[in-house]
Amino acid sequence: MRAMEVIIQPNQEAAAALVARIVAHDLRANPHLVLGLATGSTMECVYRHLVRLHQTEKLDFSLCSTFNLDEYVGLFPSDPNSYRHYMERHLFRHVNVDPRNTHLPNGLASDLDAECRQYEAMIQRFGGIDLQLVGIGKAGHIGFNEPLSALRSRTRVKALTPTTMKQNAPLFGGEDKMPRRAITMGVGTIIEARRCVLLATGSSKADVLAQAV
């Protein structure tokens, strides 16, 4: 069984800075690091710190590769609500990562099941994920995996739950304007990472984090 370490920080900024330092440490130790990335407001602080480390301490992303947890089905990469757009806005365009080595599921694929299989195969071709960043939703979901998702689940298409729809609807201007499905790494995919860092901040996450731990 893997060891789990719970590190409590005084506030969100300190927690995000710690996660950024963990990423920086691993990236300096292994310039070819394969990073698993997440989105959401919690991660924005982490990416801001990583951009600062790149600008002030020359943190080098040029040889690393990235795989994101998920992407909405049906959104173009240029859509402001797509996770590709999120990653470009908060990290990719501000550091020297090679765009060819940044990977997200293709939510526009004509065969979504084949896309899921190809995404899994791509992760394996890169040798697996070295360091996976994850957040946790108020309902306990990681990526778009709900709490009862199978521990062996792989990258797949998931219907968004009513809780997730309600939580994300304001970003789209209402539930009627947002996608109903997303491609997400499975729980099995996530826990196969050599190391996983879960970042949760705010009192609203306290109960679900306690249950997760």
Protein Blocks (a to p, Z undefined) as FASTA:
>chain_A
ZZddddddfbfklmmmmmmmmmmmmmmmmmmbccdddedjklmmmmmmmmmmmmmnopaf
klgccddfbdcehiafklmkbmklmmmmmmmmmmccdfklpccddfkbfblmlmmmmmmm
mmmmnopafbdcddddfkopahjacfklcfkbccddddddfklmmmmmmmnopaklpcfb
dcdddfklmmmpmbdcdddedjklmmmmmmmZZ
